[in-house]
Amino acid sequence: MTTSDLIRDWVAKGLASAGRSLDPVTELRRGLDTAQRALDTFAARGGAGGQGEAAA
């Protein structure tokens, strides 16, 4: 996780605790970005039996 991601999460949690609701679309995009980064890392390490990228 990058420093930017940590700061973004910290700010989002602070806003949420201040009574402001988070935008569900933004939260979905953040979740999808996190999942994509995890998939990219997994594929770069030769995940899924060393096949590289997952089959589409």
Summary of the structure (lengths in Angstrom):
residues: 56
radius of gyration: 15.2
end to end distance: 26.1
largest distance: 46.1
contacts: 96
relative contact order: 0.08
helix: 71%
strand: 0%
